[in-house]
Amino acid sequence: MFLTMAKVEMPRVKLGTQGLEVSKIGYGCMGLTGIYNSPVAEEDGMAIIKEAFNSGITFFDTADIYGVDNASEYLVGKALKQLPREKIQLATKFGVVKHVADQIIVKGTPEYARFCCEASLTRLQVEYIDLYYYHRVDQNVPIEETMAELKKLVQEGKIRYIGLSEASADTIRRAHAIHPVTALQTEYSLWTRDVEEEIFPVCRELGIGIVPYSPVGRGLFAGKGIVESLNSSSSLHKHPRFTGENFETNKKIYFQLESLAKKHGCTAVQLALAWVLHQGDDFVPIPGTTKTKNLHENIGSLKVKLTKEDLKEIAEAAPPGKVAGRNVGDVLYAVSWRFANTPPPPKK
């Protein structure tokens, strides 16, 4: 039995030091329009967004690239029309143009940033975007040029705060020098911790909040492929950690976490989420789901209280050396923070 959301009051936290206040858990909307599963019906997608809001979640995350023909932004926009806009913190992204084979094409020119922002405003049917992320870093465009245009969009009131996603330490510093960066979105969970030593210290030094995506190991800690079969259309069938011998090895991590969860009176997914939540008030994970039951299970992770000894024990269940298979970001080089540097700006 998982910890329900009954009597769970959703905490609110400052995301970074720029003033953006959000719910301690956000909701990632990518899965609603298909990636790990088939797209859900529009009415079902809108229903779960409204249920998330009614359960205390006010921080919703989408992107222009999610779904066919920007389907996610259209869906989120329709759902938000039925909710009080002033109580919502809406995040969306630009920069990923398209997927080609095993690579992702990105674009970060000032003109493209403005075009995408204005297109997202139209699809979302809003007058401003609370948090606008540069989704992936274009290695051919100086980050100063991209940030200068985003700064203009802030000044024009079209966006309120600027975020980066999967950026390198150098890119984060240079971007922040042009305009304060409010949040960094990065993959982070018990089995994806490569950003701990190089990226997180920079964010904390500069007062940048951290938004972990895939905080439950792309569903592994929820039992995907183990106690719940993968959807035939799921992209996880190509993920190195979900295939062959790698997956057989990684299943052991799930079962070990499941065993620890029993000690804490929760589920494996709740323990994995609680571990992320306990990394600090500046961590706001955005788990996604298409099921109301899973939504409430995720929120129930707020009730799991962990000591320093607990956190260490949980982390030791999935040490980096035990995880089998490379992560997607290391396979698709365009999406890895390790390669997200840009050339210097032209000399004046």
C-alpha positions in Angstrom: 0.0 0.0 0.0 1.5 3.3 -1.0 1.3 6.5 1.1 -1.7 8.4 -0.2 -1.9 12.1 -0.6 -4.5 12.4 2.2 -3.6 15.1 4.6 -0.5 16.0 2.5 -0.3 19.7 2.2 1.8 20.6 -0.8 4.8 22.7 0.3 5.7 25.8 -1.7 9.4 26.7 -2.3 11.4 29.3 -4.0 13.0 28.0 -7.2 16.3 29.7 -7.2 16.8 33.2 -5.8 15.0 35.2 -8.4 11.6 35.1 -6.8 9.8 32.3 -8.6 7.7 30.3 -6.1 6.4 26.9 -7.1 4.9 23.7 -5.6 7.5 21.4 -4.2 6.6 18.8 -6.8 5.8 19.8 -10.4 4.1 17.9 -13.1 5.9 16.9 -16.3 3.5 16.9 -19.3 5.7 15.2 -21.9 4.2 11.8 -21.5 0.6 13.0 -22.1 1.3 13.2 -25.8 3.4 10.1 -26.2 7.0 9.1 -25.6 7.0 6.3 -23.1 3.4 5.4 -24.0 0.7 6.1 -26.6 -0.8 9.6 -26.4 -3.7 9.9 -24.1 -7.1 11.3 -25.2 -7.3 15.0 -24.9 -10.0 14.9 -22.3 -8.0 12.5 -20.2 -4.9 14.6 -20.4 -6.8 17.7 -19.3 -8.4 15.8 -16.5 -5.1 14.7 -15.0 -3.7 18.2 -15.2 -6.7 19.5 -13.3 -6.4 16.7 -10.8 -2.8 17.6 -10.3 -3.8 21.2 -9.6 -6.6 20.2 -7.2 -4.0 18.1 -5.4 -1.7 21.1 -4.8 0.6 21.0 -7.9 0.9 24.4 -9.5 4.1 24.0 -11.5 3.5 22.5 -15.0 6.3 21.7 -17.4 6.0 21.2 -21.2 7.9 22.0 -24.4 7.3 23.0 -28.0 8.8 19.7 -29.2 6.5 17.4 -27.1 4.0 15.5 -29.1 3.2 15.6 -32.8 2.7 19.2 -34.1 3.2 20.8 -30.7 0.4 18.7 -29.2 1.5 19.1 -25.6 1.4 22.9 -25.6 -2.0 22.9 -27.2 -3.3 20.4 -24.6 -1.7 22.2 -21.6 -3.2 25.5 -22.9 -6.7 24.1 -23.1 -6.4 22.7 -19.6 -5.1 25.9 -18.1 -8.1 27.7 -19.5 -10.1 25.9 -16.9 -7.7 26.8 -14.0 -6.8 30.1 -12.4 -3.9 31.4 -14.4 -2.5 33.6 -11.6 -2.0 30.5 -9.4 -0.1 28.5 -12.1 3.6 28.5 -12.8 3.9 27.5 -16.4 7.2 26.3 -17.9 7.9 25.5 -21.5 11.0 25.2 -23.7 12.5 26.0 -27.1 15.7 24.9 -28.9 15.0 21.4 -30.0 14.1 21.6 -33.7 13.6 17.9 -34.5 14.9 14.3 -34.0 16.9 12.8 -36.9 18.0 9.2 -36.5 20.0 9.0 -33.3 20.7 12.7 -33.0 18.7 15.8 -32.0 18.9 19.0 -34.0 19.0 22.1 -31.9 18.9 25.8 -32.7 19.6 28.7 -30.4 19.8 31.8 -32.6 18.2 34.9 -31.2 15.7 35.0 -34.1 14.7 31.4 -33.4 14.3 32.0 -29.7 11.9 34.9 -30.3 9.9 33.0 -33.0 9.5 30.0 -30.7 8.5 32.1 -27.7 5.8 33.9 -29.6 4.5 30.6 -31.1 4.3 29.0 -27.7 2.4 31.9 -26.3 -0.2 31.4 -29.0 -0.5 27.7 -28.6 -0.7 27.9 -24.8 -3.2 30.8 -25.0 -1.4 32.8 -22.4 0.0 36.3 -22.2 3.3 35.3 -20.5 5.3 32.2 -19.7 6.5 31.9 -16.1 9.7 30.0 -16.8 11.1 29.7 -20.3 13.9 27.1 -20.8 16.6 26.9 -23.5 15.9 23.2 -24.0 19.2 22.1 -25.3 22.3 24.1 -26.1 23.3 25.0 -29.7 27.0 24.5 -29.8 27.4 26.9 -32.7 25.7 29.9 -31.2 27.4 31.9 -28.4 25.2 31.6 -25.3 25.5 35.4 -24.8 23.5 35.9 -28.0 20.7 33.6 -27.0 20.5 35.0 -23.5 20.5 38.6 -24.8 17.3 37.8 -26.8 15.7 36.0 -23.8 16.5 39.0 -21.7 14.6 41.2 -24.2 11.6 38.8 -23.9 11.7 39.3 -20.1 11.8 43.0 -20.5 8.8 42.8 -22.9 6.8 40.8 -20.3 6.5 37.7 -22.6 8.5 35.6 -20.1 9.1 36.1 -16.4 12.1 33.9 -15.7 14.8 32.2 -17.8 15.9 28.5 -17.4 18.5 26.3 -19.0 18.3 22.6 -19.6 21.3 20.2 -19.7 23.8 23.0 -19.9 27.5 22.8 -19.1 29.1 24.6 -16.1 30.7 27.1 -18.5 27.5 27.8 -20.3 25.6 28.3 -17.1 28.1 30.8 -15.8 28.2 32.8 -19.1 24.4 32.8 -19.4 24.0 33.9 -15.8 26.3 36.9 -16.5 23.9 38.2 -19.2 20.7 37.7 -17.2 20.1 35.7 -14.0 19.2 32.1 -14.7 16.3 31.0 -12.4 16.4 27.2 -12.9 18.5 24.4 -14.4 16.5 21.4 -15.6 18.5 18.2 -15.8 18.0 14.5 -15.6 18.6 13.4 -12.0 17.6 10.4 -10.0 19.2 7.6 -8.0 20.6 6.1 -11.2 21.6 9.3 -13.0 23.9 11.4 -10.7 26.6 12.5 -13.0 25.8 16.2 -12.5 26.4 16.2 -8.8 30.1 17.1 -8.8 30.3 19.6 -11.6 26.9 21.2 -12.2 25.1 21.4 -8.8 27.9 23.4 -7.1 27.7 26.0 -9.8 23.9 26.2 -9.5 24.1 26.7 -5.8 26.9 29.2 -6.0 24.8 31.3 -8.4 21.4 30.8 -6.7 19.9 28.7 -9.5 17.2 26.2 -8.6 17.3 22.6 -9.8 14.5 20.9 -11.6 15.2 17.1 -12.0 13.3 15.4 -14.8 12.9 11.6 -14.9 13.4 11.6 -11.1 12.2 8.0 -10.9 14.7 6.6 -13.4 12.5 7.0 -16.5 10.0 4.8 -14.7 12.4 2.0 -13.6 11.7 2.8 -9.9 8.0 2.6 -10.7 8.5 -0.9 -12.0 8.4 -0.2 -15.7 9.3 -3.3 -17.6 9.4 -5.2 -14.3 6.0 -5.2 -12.6 4.4 -3.2 -15.4 5.1 -4.1 -19.1 6.5 -1.4 -21.4 4.1 0.0 -24.0 4.9 -1.3 -27.5 5.5 2.3 -28.7 7.7 3.3 -25.7 11.0 4.9 -26.5 12.5 2.9 -23.6 12.8 -0.1 -25.9 15.8 1.7 -27.3 17.2 3.0 -24.0 20.5 1.2 -23.3 19.5 0.8 -19.6 16.2 -0.9 -20.5 17.6 -3.5 -23.0 19.4 -6.8 -22.8 21.7 -7.7 -20.0 21.8 -4.1 -18.8 18.1 -4.3 -18.0 18.5 -7.6 -16.1 21.2 -6.0 -14.0 19.2 -2.8 -13.4 16.2 -4.8 -12.3 18.2 -5.8 -9.2 18.4 -2.1 -8.3 14.6 -1.9 -8.4 14.2 -4.9 -6.2 16.7 -3.6 -3.7 14.9 -0.3 -3.5 11.6 -2.0 -3.2 13.0 -3.9 -0.2 14.1 -0.6 1.4 10.8 1.0 0.7 9.0 -1.6 2.9 11.1 -0.5 5.8 9.8 3.1 5.3 6.2 2.0 4.7 6.1 3.3 1.1 6.6 2.1 -2.4 9.8 2.0 -4.4 8.8 5.0 -6.5 7.9 7.0 -3.5 11.3 6.3 -1.9 13.1 7.2 -5.1 11.2 10.5 -5.3 11.7 11.2 -1.6 15.4 10.7 -2.0 15.4 13.4 -4.7 13.2 15.7 -2.6 15.6 15.4 0.3 18.5 16.8 -1.7 17.4 20.3 -0.8 14.7 22.9 -0.9 16.2 24.1 -4.3 15.2 20.7 -5.9 11.8 20.6 -7.5 11.3 17.3 -9.4 8.7 17.1 -12.2 7.6 13.4 -12.4 5.1 12.7 -15.2 2.3 10.2 -15.4 -0.8 9.5 -17.3 -2.6 7.8 -14.4 -4.3 9.5 -11.5 -3.3 6.7 -9.2 0.4 7.3 -10.0 -0.1 11.0 -9.6 -1.3 10.6 -6.0 1.4 8.0 -5.3 4.0 10.6 -6.4 2.5 13.2 -4.2 2.5 10.8 -1.3 6.3 10.8 -1.4 6.2 14.1 0.5 5.2 12.1 3.6 8.4 10.0 3.5 10.9 11.4 6.0 14.5 10.4 5.7 17.5 10.8 7.9 21.1 11.3 6.6 21.7 7.6 7.3 18.6 6.7 5.3 19.7 8.8 2.4 23.1 7.2 2.4 21.6 3.7 2.5 19.3 4.5 -0.4 22.0 6.0 -2.5 24.2 2.9 -1.9 21.4 0.8 -3.4 22.1 2.4 -6.8 25.7 3.6 -6.8 26.8 4.9 -10.2 29.2 1.9 -10.7 26.3 -0.6 -10.3 24.0 1.0 -13.0 24.4 -0.9 -16.3 24.3 0.9 -19.6 24.9 4.4 -20.8 22.3 7.1 -20.4 20.5 8.5 -23.3 22.3 11.9 -22.9 25.6 10.1 -23.4 24.4 8.4 -26.6 22.7 11.4 -28.1 25.6 13.8 -27.8 23.5 16.8 -28.7 21.5 16.4 -25.5 24.4 15.8 -23.0 25.5 18.6 -20.7 29.0 17.5 -21.2 29.0 18.7 -24.8 26.9 21.8 -24.1 29.6 24.5 -24.6 29.3 27.3 -27.0 31.9 29.4 -28.9 32.9 32.8 -27.4 30.9 35.9 -28.5 32.4 37.8 -31.4 34.9 40.5 -30.5 33.5 44.0 -30.7 
